[in-house]
Amino acid sequence: MSDARTTSAGTARPTRRQGPADPVKTLMHSHRELCERAVDPLEIAAGLEAHGVTDRAATRFRHRDVFSLAEELYARVPRAADTGTDASDATAPYPARSAGPRAGWALRTLLPGAVCAVAVVATRSADGGGARSAIGVAGAVALAIALTVALRRGPLRVEGHTARVSRLWVCWLLAYALYGDGLLRLSGGAPHGTSPLTDAAAPLVALSFAVVPAAWCAHLLSVRARRGLADSRALAEFASRTRPPLLGLLALYLLTLTALAVLAEPVVGGDRGADTGHPAATVALGALLFLARLLTVHNFPKAAATGLVTACAVEALALVLATAGRVPGLEFLSAPVRALVDAGGAGAVPAVACGAAALGLLIHSTVALSRASAHT
C-alpha cells in the first residue's frame, strides 16, 4: 500500500480532463450540416448564434468568441461541394455577398409608383361612375402586379412564400388608407366635411413611390451588416455596429416618405380642406409596412404579422365603436373615436394605430436585426 502511495506521490500522473479531449469535435458533429453548407465562417457563426451558442458559451470550446470558433469549424469540416476554397483561407477577409445587378431591381421598384400615378389620373379623367369603377379595378390589379414584380427580386425579396395572413392584413391597411375616412364619415365617427372616397388616393400614391427608398434602405442595411460581420470579433460588437445603421436608415426612409406624403397631398389629394392628418397617417403606415417587410425578409415573419394584425384590430375597433355610437343610448361608445378625430382629423385613427404598431416593431427590430443570424 505504501509503495502504491509512493508511486502515486513520486509519479506525476496527468490530471483527467472533464469532458472530451477535443470539445470542438462534439460541436462539429452536432452542427455538421451547417458547416458543410456554409460558404464562409460568417454563416457558421450566425448559425451557432441562432442555436444559442454565445460568446460566453464559446469559451467552453477553448475559443474567445463565436467568430473564432466558427473559423475553426469552417477549416476542419470539408465542404459538401468543392468550391475551390482552401481551409487555410478561413481567416482571409470575407468576400461581400453579391447583391446582383442593382439596375434591375432598382428600376423595378419604380413600377408601383408609376402604375399607381397612371391609374389615379386615368380614374379621375374617366366619365361616368361605371367607367371610373372599371378603370379603378384595372388599376388596382395592375398595381398588385407591379408590386409583385418589384418585390420578387432585390433586397426586399422574401425567401420562400409570404404568409397569406400577412397579405390579408396588408390589404386591410391599404384599403383603410383609401376608404377609412369615408367609412368613418358614414358611420358618424368623423365630421361631414371629410373628403369623399374618390379623393383618398394620395396615401396610396406616396406609399407606391416609397418602395424605391425602402428597397435602397434595405440594401444599405444588408451591406452594412455584412461589413459588420467581417469586422466584428464578438456578437456584442456586431450588435453595436448594426443598431446605428438600422436606426439611421429607418430615419432616412421616414424623411423620404414624409416628403412624398406631403407632396402627394396637394398634387393628388384634391380639395381636402384643412385636414392635416393624412400625411402623418401615411408615414405611420409606411413605417409599419417597411419594418414588417424587413423582419419578414430576415426570417421574423411572426413578429411582422403581429404588428400588422395589431394595427388592423385598432382600426377595425374604431369603425365598430363609431358605428355603435349611432345607436340611441350608446353614443358614449363613439366618444373616444370622435375625440381623436376632433383632435387630429380623420387621419388620426390610422396614424395612432399604425404608429403604435410600428413602434412595437421598431423595438423588436433593434434586438432581432442586430443578431448575426438575421443577416445570413
N, C-alpha and C positions, 0 to 999 in steps of 0.2 A: 504493500500500500504506500509505504514511504517512497519506494522507488518510482512508483507511478506519479506521486506528488512531485518528486524531484524532477522527473522527466517533464511533467507538466509545467513546473516552475522554470526549468532550465531551457526548455524549448519554446521559442516564440511561435506559438500556433496562430495562424491568421484568424481574425475575428470573422465569424459567419455573417454574411450580408443578409439583411432582411429584404426579401423580395428577390427578383431575378437579377443576375449579374448585368444584363443589358435591358434596362427598363424601356428603352425606346423600341425594342423589338416587339414587346407586347402591344404597344400603341400602333406599331407599324402593321401588325396583323389585324387588329380591330378596325383600322381605317385603310386597309389595303386598296379597296376600290377607289376611294377618294384620291389616294396618292397616285394610282395608276392612271387616272383620268385627268389629273391636273396638268396644265400646260406650263405652270411656273410655281415656285414656292408660295406665291401670294394666295393662290387658290387653296392650297393646303392650309395655310394659316387661317384663312377665312372659314374653311370647313371645320377646323378644330374649334374655332371660337363658337361656331354655330352648334357644336356638340358639347359646349360647356367647358372646354379647355381654356383656362385663363392664363395670364402671365404667372400668377402665383402657382397654379397647377403645373406649369411648365418646369418649375424648379424641382419637382419630384422626378422629372426625367433628366435632371442634370443640365438644364438649359436656363438661361437667364430670362427668356421670354418666349412667346409662342412663335415669333418670326424665326428665331434661330432653330427652334425645334422643327419647324416646317422645312427649313433648308436641309437639315439632316435627313428628314423623311424623303424629301424630293431627291436627294443624292443617292439614297440607299434603295429606294423602290424603283425597279425598272418600269418604263412607260409601257402602257398597253399597246401602243403603236409607236413604231420607231420614228421619232420626229427629227432625228439628227442632232439632238441636244446632248452634249456630253455632261456627265454628272459633275465634272469639275467646274462647270459654268454656273452652278447653282447659286453662287454668291455674286455673279456678274449683275450689272444693272438690269433691272427687269424691263422688258420691252413694253411700251404702251400698247394697249389693246387697240386694234384697228377700229376706227369709227365708221369705216365705209365711206363712200362718196358723199361728202356733205352737200354738194349741189343738188343731188337727187332729193333727199328728204327735206332740204331747206325750201326747195321750190314747191314740194307737195304740201308743206304747211301753209302756203299761201292760198291753196284751193278753197278751204272752207270760207275764208273771209270774202274772196271774190264771188263765190257762188251765192253766199248769203246776200251780199250787196245787190247782185243782179236780180235775185229773187224778190227782194224788197221793192226795188224800182219797178220791176215788171208787175208786181201785185198792185201797187198803188196807181200805176198808169192804166190798169185794166178798167173797162167799162162794165158795170153790172155786177151784182153780187155773185152770180153763178160763175162768171169768168174769173173773178177775183179769187173765189174759193178754189177753183181748179188750178189756177196758177200757184196759189199758196201751197196746195198739196204737192204739186210737182216740185216746187222749190224746196219743200221740206225733205222730199225723197232725195233730191239732188244734193242737199246739204249733208244728209246722212251718209251718202256715198262718198262725198268729198272728205268727210271726217274719217271714214274708214280707210280711205286711201292715204290720208295724211298720217294716221296713227299706225299704219301697218309696218312702216319702216322708220328707222331713226331712233332717237333717244327716248321717245315716248312709247315705243313698241313694247307690248306685254308678251312675255314668253308664255306660250300656251293660249288658253282661252280666258277672256274676262268673264267673271261670274255674271250670269244673266240677271240676277237680282240687282247687281250694281248698275247694270244698264237701265233697269227699270227705275231705280232711284234717280239716275241722271236725267232720264226723260221727264220724270216728275218735276225736278228742279228747273229744267229748261221750260217746261210748259207753264210752270208758275211764273217764271220771269216774263213770259209772254202774256198770260191771261190772269195772273193773280190779282192785279189791281182791279180789273173788271169784275172778277168774281167777288172781291170784297165789296165793290160798289153795289153789285146786285144783291148781296146778302145783307147789306146795310152796315157793314163794318167800315166803310170809307165814305167820304163826302161825295156828293153827286158831281162835283167838279172834276173828279178824277178822269184822266184821259180814257177814251174808249179802247176796245180790244185791238183795233186795227192800228193804233199808234204806238204799240208796245214793242216795236221791232228793234229799237236802239240797243237794248241789252244784248240781244242775240247777235247783232252785227259786231258789237265790241268784243264779245266772247269768241266769235268766229275768227276775227283777226288776231285775238290774243293767243291763238295756237302757235303763232310764229315765235313770240318771246318765250312761251312756255317750253317749246322744243329746244331753243337755244340755251335757256337756263338749265334745263335738264342735261343737255350735252356738256355744258361747262362744269356742272356738278360732277358728272361722271369723270371728266378729265382731271379735275382737282382731286377727287377721291383716289383715282388711280395713281396719281403722283404722290399722294399722301401715303398710300400703301408702300410705294417704293422707298420713300424717305423715312418712314417711321420704323422704330425698333421695338415698339410696345403697343399694345392695344389702347392703353390710355393716351398715349401720344398721338395715335391715329385719330382717336375721337376728338382730341383738342384741335387737331388740324382740320377736321371735317366740319365741325359746327359753324365756325365763322363763315366759310364759303356758302354753306347751306342757308344761313340767315341772310347773308348779303345778296345772294341770287334771288331769294324769295322777295326781298325788298325791291330789287330791280324789276322783278316781274310785276309786283304790285304797282310800282310807279308807272310802268308802261301801260298796264291795264287801266289805271286811273286816267291817264291821258286819253286812251282810246274811248273810255266810257264818257268822259266829259265832252270829247269831240263828237261822239255819236249822238248825243242828246239834241243839239241844235241842228245837226245835219240830217238825221234820220227821224228824230222823235217828233217833229212837227210841233204844234202848239200844245205844250204840256203845262203851260201856266207857270206857277212859281214852285212847283213840286221839285225839290232838290234831293229827294230820297233815292231816286233811281240810280245815279252813279255809285252811291255807297252800296246799294244792293247788288249792283253788277260786280263791283270789286270784291265784295264778300263772297259772292257765288263763284267768281273766278278763282279766288284763293282756295276755296274749298275743293273745287274740281282739280286744280293743279296739285294740291297736296295729296288728294286721294289718288290721282294718277301716279304721282311719284312713289307713293307707298305701294301701289299695285305693281309698278314696274320693278321695284326692289323686293318683291315677294312678301308683302304685308297686305294682302287683299282683305283680310277680315277687319283690320283696323280701318282701312279705307271705306269698306261697306258700312261700318258702324257710324262713321262721321256722316256719310250720305244719308243714311236712314234717320239719323237724329234730326238733321235739318228738314227732311221731308215730314217727319212727325210733327215738328213745331209748326210748319206752315199749314199742314192739314188741321191741326188743332185750332189754329187761328181762324180758319174758314168755318170749322164746326161751331166755335164759340160765337162768331159773328152771325151765323145763320140762326143759332139757338136764341140769340138775343132778340130776334124779331117776334118770338112767341110772347104773347102777353103774360106778364108776371115773371119772365126770365130775362128781362132786359139787363140785369146785373151781370149775366154771363159774358156779354159782349163788351163790358166796361173796360177790361184790360186791353182788348184789341183797339177799341176806339181811342183810348188814352195814348197808345203807342202811335197810332196813325195821326192823331192830332198833333203829337209832338214832333214827328219826323216825316210825315207824309205816308202814302200808301207803301212806298218802298222800304219803310222801316221794318215791316214784318219780315220780308226775306233777308234784310240786312242783319237783323238780330239773329234769325235762325241760322243762316249760313255763316255769319261771323262767329257765333259761339261754337259751331261745329268745326270751323276752320281753326279756331284757337286750340281746340282739343287735339286736332290732328297735328298742329304745329308742335305742341308739347310732346306728342308721341314721336314725331319725326325727328326731333333733336336727339332723341335717345336711339330710336331704331336705325336711322340712316347714318349714325356715327359709328356703327358696328362694321367691322371689316367684311363680315359675311354678307352684308347688304349690297356690296359693290363688286361681286364676282359672278 
